[in-house]
Amino acid sequence: MASYGPVERAVRNELRRLRFSVVDDGSAATVVALARAIDTSRGAVAAAQAANVLRQMLIDLRTRADERPVEADPVDELIERRRRRRMGGS
């Protein structure tokens, strides 16, 4: 497993929670790259600039995640079908 710094680890966890993939979404890949840059930065100014951009991009990703339609959970659908069948519904 790759060794991630603390900022990159936190960003990857948030992306997982928001259901964004670094493979499929350019913004997700960019925030991971910014997080890695912060973790490895030797200069405070560069890290602060990257952190500011990272913060704004995460806000944008959270907004996009909130606007996505909720995907149906196949397990919940199965439970609901069983419940209806037991009640005599179709």
N, C-alpha and C positions, 0 to 999 in steps of 0.2 A: 504494500500500500504506500502511496506517496506520502511524503512528509509535508504537511501544510503548516503554515504559521497560524497564529491565533486569529488574525483578521480574515485570512482566506478560509479557515475552518468555519468561522461564524457565517461568512457570506455563503459558502456552499450549503451549510445547514439551512439558512433562510431560503435559498433557491429551491432546495428540496421541499421545504414546507410550502412554498408558493407554487410548486409543481412547474418549475422552469428548468429546462435542460441546457447545459452549455453547448451541447452538440447541435441543438435545434434553434437556439435563440442567440442572436448576436449580442444583444444587451446583456444577457446572462453571462456569456463568455467574457465580455468586456469588464463587468464588475468583478469577476474572478481575477482577471489580469490586474485590475487596479488594486485589489486586495493583496495580491502577491507582491505588487510593487511597494505597497505600504509596509508589508512585513519585511521586505529586504532593503528598504530605503535607508540610506545613511544620512540623508539630509532632512532636517525638520521642515524646510519650506516645500520640498518636493512631496514629502509625505502628507503635509497639510493640504496641498493642492489636490493630490490624488484622493484624499479623504473627502474633500468637498465635492468632487465630481462623483465619487462613489456614493455618498449620501444622497445626492440628487437622483442618480440612476436607480438606487434602491427604492426611493419614493415612487418613481415612475413605474418600476416593476410591480410594486405593491398595488398601485392604482390599476394597472393592467390585470393583475390577478383578481382584484375585486370585481372587475367588469366582465370577466369571463363567465359564461354560463356554467352552472354547477353540473358536473358530469354525474350521471346516474351510477350508483354503486350496484354492481351485479348481485352482490350478496343481499342487499336490501330489497332488490327487485324479487329475488327468489323467496325471501321471507314473506313479502307481501303477497306473492302468488299463492304460496302455501296457506297463508291466513285466509285469503278469499276462497280457496278451494274447500277448506275446512268449514267455512261458513255457508257453503253451498252456492257460492258465486262462481262466475266463470273466470 
